[in-house]
Amino acid sequence: MSQSDQTLGAHLAQYPELAEHAQSWRHAFEPRALNDRVILVTGAGDGLGAATAKTYASFGATVILLGRTRSKLEAINDWISANTDTQPVIVPCDLETLDTETANNLALSIGEAFGKLDGIVHHASRLGPRAPLAHYAFDEWQRVMQTNVNATFLLNHTLFNLLDTSARASVVHTSSSVGRVGRAYWGAYAASKFALEGLSQVLADETETAGRIKVFSVNPGGTRTNMRKEAYPLEDPGTLPIPEAHMELFLLLQQPIRENGDPGELVTGQQIDCRNWHDNLQWM
């Protein structure tokens, strides 16, 4: 084990799930790699959102924890406060009912507290029923589209000026394989992820020239989360990677973007599949 690996292992001793995967990372991250960055993570109380929030805080970021369930957010807040040198902010918010007034108040609060926003990671998502379109309830359709698409647009829209204030902001949309190739019985969830891919591409194109905001969509693939269990109740979760297995990529997405043309360079607007990215990664 190299000296840098030993240093990283010691740094992540409080987070053994992440430390285990960090041993095989092919990018070197300093312990304070995200120092002075302010990052909003939606769905931060569970699954990928919780892992992302804990990881970012472990590398020095101030994390804004947005989620529906206060008790889950408080648990992540307590973990971060006890195990890192950062102090997160809790924002209990149900994206199903997010409106312009609430979003504007959030932007005002972030602006007053920090004066900028360096990143958003949109993990929050609603699965909805697994049913054929012919029998899909319209109210369920609306709930899924509101949570997965409309709320994402509204947060990007309302927080845009704060992102534009950052020297290198990053917006990450968590997508799905069914948002790239449609599949029967995935209904509003699949349609919402197709819409999210379009939203991501449009925002990336609109911000590419200025270069201050990078935009990505990421398909984590099958991951050991509660949503995956809801979608595939008979699947053995032990066959799936834990959320921490994806954190090298999510850390890299908050780093300065390389401009030297290295193979595998993360270019704004890129659609990334976590498993393919890990398999094909050949650069440091």
C-alpha distance (Angstrom), angle and dihedral (degrees) to the residues before:
residue distance angle dihedral
M1 . . .
S2 3.81 . .
Q3 3.79 123.5 .
S4 3.82 89.9 -108.0
D5 3.81 90.2 52.6
Q6 3.79 90.0 50.5
T7 3.80 91.1 49.2
L8 3.80 91.7 49.4
G9 3.80 91.5 46.1
A10 3.79 90.8 53.4
H11 3.78 90.8 46.0
L12 3.81 91.8 53.8
A13 3.80 96.8 40.7
Q14 3.80 89.0 115.7
Y15 3.81 90.2 56.3
P16 3.83 106.5 49.7
E17 3.83 95.2 170.4
L18 3.79 90.0 59.0
A19 3.81 94.7 38.3
E20 3.79 90.8 57.3
H21 3.80 92.5 56.6
A22 3.80 93.5 39.4
Q23 3.80 89.1 67.2
S24 3.81 89.5 73.2
W25 3.82 98.0 41.2
R26 3.77 114.5 128.7
H27 3.79 94.8 -156.8
A28 3.79 123.8 70.3
F29 3.81 115.4 -131.0
E30 3.76 122.4 -171.3
P31 3.82 114.8 -130.8
R32 3.83 89.2 -110.5
A33 3.80 96.0 38.6
L34 3.81 92.1 134.1
N35 3.78 96.9 38.1
D36 3.84 112.8 148.3
R37 3.81 92.3 12.7
V38 3.80 119.3 126.9
I39 3.81 112.6 -154.2
L40 3.79 130.8 -179.1
V41 3.80 114.9 -147.0
T42 3.80 118.4 -170.5
G43 3.77 120.1 -155.0
A44 3.80 85.4 28.1
G45 3.79 96.3 154.0
D46 3.79 98.2 72.4
G47 3.80 147.8 16.1
L48 3.79 117.8 -9.3
G49 3.79 91.9 -2.1
A50 3.80 93.3 56.3
A51 3.81 92.5 45.8
T52 3.80 91.7 48.4
A53 3.80 92.8 48.9
K54 3.81 93.1 48.4
T55 3.80 91.8 45.6
Y56 3.79 94.7 49.6
A57 3.80 91.6 47.3
S58 3.80 90.0 48.7
F59 3.81 87.8 59.1
G60 3.80 95.0 47.7
A61 3.80 106.6 -90.3
T62 3.77 124.0 138.8
V63 3.79 102.0 -126.4
I64 3.79 125.6 -154.6
L65 3.80 105.6 -150.8
L66 3.80 111.6 -149.3
G67 3.77 119.3 -179.4
R68 3.76 145.6 129.1
T69 3.81 101.0 -111.5
R70 3.80 116.4 62.7
S71 3.81 95.0 -162.2
K72 3.82 91.3 56.9
L73 3.80 91.8 47.3
E74 3.79 90.2 49.4
A75 3.81 90.7 52.8
I76 3.82 91.0 53.3
N77 3.80 90.2 43.5
D78 3.80 90.7 53.0
W79 3.81 92.2 48.1
I80 3.80 92.7 50.3
S81 3.81 92.8 45.8
A82 3.80 91.7 49.9
N83 3.81 99.0 41.9
T84 3.80 106.7 33.4
D85 3.79 138.4 43.9
T86 3.79 92.4 -116.1
Q87 3.79 133.5 89.4
P88 3.81 115.4 -141.1
V89 3.78 128.4 -153.1
I90 3.81 122.7 -128.3
V91 3.82 120.4 -140.2
P92 3.82 111.5 179.3
C93 3.79 104.4 -158.3
D94 3.79 134.8 152.9
L95 3.80 105.2 -145.6
E96 3.78 89.5 -157.1
T97 3.80 87.9 72.7
L98 3.82 99.5 31.3
D99 3.81 111.1 137.6
T100 3.79 135.2 177.4
E101 3.79 94.1 -95.0
T102 3.80 92.9 54.6
A103 3.80 92.1 44.6
N104 3.81 91.8 48.7
N105 3.80 90.8 49.9
L106 3.80 89.5 51.4
A107 3.81 91.0 51.1
L108 3.80 90.6 48.6
S109 3.81 91.9 50.6
I110 3.80 93.7 48.2
G111 3.80 90.9 46.7
E112 3.80 93.2 50.6
A113 3.81 93.4 45.9
F114 3.81 101.0 40.7
G115 3.80 110.3 4.9
K116 3.82 91.5 -135.9
L117 3.79 145.1 34.5
D118 3.80 119.8 -134.5
G119 3.78 99.8 -170.7
I120 3.78 150.6 -2.8
V121 3.79 124.1 -153.8
H122 3.80 110.6 -167.2
H123 3.81 104.1 -153.7
A124 3.81 98.9 142.0
S125 3.79 111.6 106.6
R126 3.78 142.3 157.3
L127 3.80 120.3 -138.2
G128 3.78 100.4 -162.2
P129 3.80 124.1 -169.5
R130 3.79 122.7 -34.5
A131 3.80 98.3 -128.8
P132 3.81 140.1 128.6
L133 3.79 114.7 -90.3
A134 3.80 91.0 -116.6
H135 3.79 89.1 65.0
Y136 3.80 100.3 31.6
A137 3.81 112.1 128.1
F138 3.80 111.7 -123.3
D139 3.79 94.2 -139.9
E140 3.80 89.6 55.3
W141 3.81 89.5 48.4
Q142 3.81 90.2 53.8
R143 3.81 93.0 48.3
V144 3.81 92.8 52.5
M145 3.80 94.2 45.4
Q146 3.81 91.7 47.2
T147 3.80 93.4 52.1
N148 3.78 99.4 38.8
V149 3.81 102.4 35.3
N150 3.80 116.1 9.6
A151 3.80 95.5 46.1
T152 3.80 90.9 46.3
F153 3.80 91.0 52.2
L154 3.81 91.4 46.4
L155 3.81 93.4 51.8
N156 3.81 92.2 46.9
H157 3.79 90.5 46.7
T158 3.80 97.1 46.4
L159 3.80 96.3 41.5
F160 3.82 95.7 41.8
N161 3.81 96.2 103.1
L162 3.80 91.0 51.9
L163 3.81 90.2 50.0
D164 3.80 90.0 48.1
T165 3.80 89.2 54.7
S166 3.81 90.5 61.5
A167 3.78 118.4 89.6
R168 3.83 90.7 -133.5
A169 3.79 116.1 10.4
S170 3.80 124.3 177.6
V171 3.81 128.7 -157.2
V172 3.80 116.0 -165.7
H173 3.80 122.6 -169.1
T174 3.80 115.2 -162.6
S175 3.78 107.0 -138.4
S176 3.80 136.3 173.1
S177 3.79 140.0 -131.6
V178 3.83 88.3 -110.5
G179 3.81 87.4 58.8
R180 3.80 89.7 62.4
V181 3.80 100.9 38.1
G182 3.79 116.5 24.6
R183 3.77 118.4 -124.5
A184 3.80 131.7 -166.8
Y185 3.80 118.8 -95.7
W186 3.80 95.6 14.2
G187 3.80 90.7 105.1
A188 3.78 118.4 165.4
Y189 3.79 93.1 3.4
A190 3.81 92.1 61.9
A191 3.82 92.5 41.7
S192 3.81 90.7 49.4
K193 3.79 92.2 51.9
F194 3.82 90.9 49.6
A195 3.82 86.9 53.0
L196 3.80 90.3 47.6
E197 3.80 90.6 54.0
G198 3.80 89.2 53.4
L199 3.79 92.1 46.9
S200 3.80 89.8 51.2
Q201 3.80 93.7 49.8
V202 3.80 93.9 47.5
L203 3.80 92.9 49.1
A204 3.80 91.3 46.8
D205 3.80 91.5 51.5
E206 3.79 92.8 47.4
T207 3.82 93.6 50.9
E208 3.81 100.2 37.0
T209 3.81 97.4 92.5
A210 3.80 96.0 51.5
G211 3.79 88.8 44.5
R212 3.80 97.4 -157.6
I213 3.80 95.6 109.3
K214 3.80 123.6 51.0
V215 3.80 118.3 -163.8
F216 3.80 128.6 -160.5
S217 3.78 141.4 170.2
V218 3.80 117.1 -146.3
N219 3.78 127.7 -165.2
P220 3.82 106.4 -160.0
G221 3.81 93.4 -169.5
G222 3.79 120.3 -149.3
T223 3.80 107.7 -11.0
R224 3.79 132.6 170.9
T225 3.81 99.2 -100.7
N226 3.78 136.9 129.0
M227 3.81 90.9 -108.7
R228 3.80 90.7 54.6
K229 3.80 89.2 50.7
E230 3.80 89.7 50.6
A231 3.80 91.0 51.2
Y232 3.82 95.7 42.8
P233 3.82 107.3 25.8
L234 3.83 94.1 168.7
E235 3.81 95.3 50.3
D236 3.79 119.6 109.4
P237 3.84 103.9 -118.2
G238 3.78 89.5 -156.7
T239 3.81 88.8 73.3
L240 3.81 91.8 61.7
P241 3.80 130.7 78.9
I242 3.79 117.3 -109.8
P243 3.83 118.1 -117.1
E244 3.80 91.4 -101.9
A245 3.81 88.6 66.3
H246 3.82 87.8 73.9
M247 3.78 99.1 46.9
E248 3.81 97.5 97.2
L249 3.79 88.0 66.0
F250 3.80 94.3 43.6
L251 3.80 89.8 51.1
L252 3.79 91.1 49.4
L253 3.80 90.7 51.5
Q254 3.80 88.8 63.1
Q255 3.81 94.0 49.5
P256 3.81 126.8 91.7
I257 3.79 108.3 -78.3
R258 3.79 114.2 -112.7
E259 3.76 115.2 -118.9
N260 3.81 99.4 -172.8
G261 3.79 97.5 91.4
D262 3.79 97.5 -111.0
P263 3.81 113.9 172.1
G264 3.78 109.2 -94.9
E265 3.79 92.9 24.2
L266 3.79 111.5 168.9
V267 3.79 103.6 -118.9
T268 3.79 121.2 -169.5
G269 3.79 111.6 -97.4
Q270 3.78 92.1 28.8
Q271 3.82 120.6 150.0
I272 3.78 106.8 -141.6
D273 3.79 129.1 -166.1
C274 3.80 108.4 -158.9
R275 3.79 97.0 -144.1
N276 3.81 94.8 45.6
W277 3.79 89.9 46.5
H278 3.78 91.7 54.1
D279 3.79 92.8 45.1
N280 3.78 95.7 47.6
L281 3.80 100.1 37.3
Q282 3.79 108.2 125.8
W283 3.77 104.6 155.6
M284 3.80 136.5 78.3
